[in-house]
Amino acid sequence: MPITFSCNSCDKKLRVKDELAGKKVKCPGCATVLHVPAASTAAAAGPGSSAGGSSAGGGFYVKTDDGATYGPVSKTELDQWVTEGRLNSESQILREGAAQWQWASDEYPQLDQSASGGGQSNPFDFAAQGGGAGGGGGFPIDTGGGGGGYRAPHTAARGRGQVGNKSKIAAGLLGIFLGGWGIHRFYLGYTSIGAIQIVVTLLTCGLGAWWGLIEGIMILVGSIDRDADGYLLKD
């Protein structure tokens, strides 16, 4: 059963798995190192430690791009995490009581424009000091409901907004002259579409080559401007 207790410094309500009893963790709010109390001690703390677990104004869980889940936190604290760069476009948010996770960028559109990068795999990775649950530290939070409604990460999100090493001119010319064989699609990393274009060209006795020709023109005019990883085509 999860252990719920309060941070001694910032009075933030924390909720961790019972196997962390007696371990040290860091508060995600103020980074104070805390000892997780035994389950019986936490239960005696009073009604403020109930399984609902959120402090006044709480109501959001956060799932990072590596699958770790944190919360509940208030909207104010969630805004602060965004400002501090702890959330990115691949983070997900679950409002308490909702069944469906949503992308953090749906709530904070500015994350889509600042998705440059992935420097740290888990910005909430507060390593447990003096020993922790085997799994690489962090601050494990139990949302208590199985996390239904999880969606797969954004398609082609890795290079969103960045210029890659694929040439727009090269891809366009490949589409115009060899589009019937999907060469431009293979060049951009869309192997499945490239294979389909080959089949269509063979089944239509060459008429399907118009598909690749049209796409080659679309690439040159900028209507198709990204490779399969989401990187922008360079000029």
Secondary structure as GFF3:
##gff-version 3
##sequence-region A 1 235
A	DSSP	beta_strand	3	6	.	.	.	ID=ss1
A	DSSP	beta_strand	13	16	.	.	.	ID=ss2
A	DSSP	three_ten_helix	18	20	.	.	.	ID=ss3
A	DSSP	beta_strand	24	26	.	.	.	ID=ss4
A	DSSP	beta_strand	33	35	.	.	.	ID=ss5
A	DSSP	alpha_helix	39	43	.	.	.	ID=ss6
A	DSSP	three_ten_helix	47	49	.	.	.	ID=ss7
A	DSSP	beta_strand	58	63	.	.	.	ID=ss8
A	DSSP	beta_strand	69	74	.	.	.	ID=ss9
A	DSSP	alpha_helix	75	83	.	.	.	ID=ss10
A	DSSP	beta_strand	92	95	.	.	.	ID=ss11
A	DSSP	beta_strand	102	103	.	.	.	ID=ss12
A	DSSP	alpha_helix	104	107	.	.	.	ID=ss13
A	DSSP	alpha_helix	110	113	.	.	.	ID=ss14
A	DSSP	beta_strand	163	167	.	.	.	ID=ss15
A	DSSP	alpha_helix	168	178	.	.	.	ID=ss16
A	DSSP	three_ten_helix	179	181	.	.	.	ID=ss17
A	DSSP	alpha_helix	183	188	.	.	.	ID=ss18
A	DSSP	alpha_helix	191	203	.	.	.	ID=ss19
A	DSSP	alpha_helix	209	221	.	.	.	ID=ss20
A	DSSP	beta_strand	232	234	.	.	.	ID=ss21
###
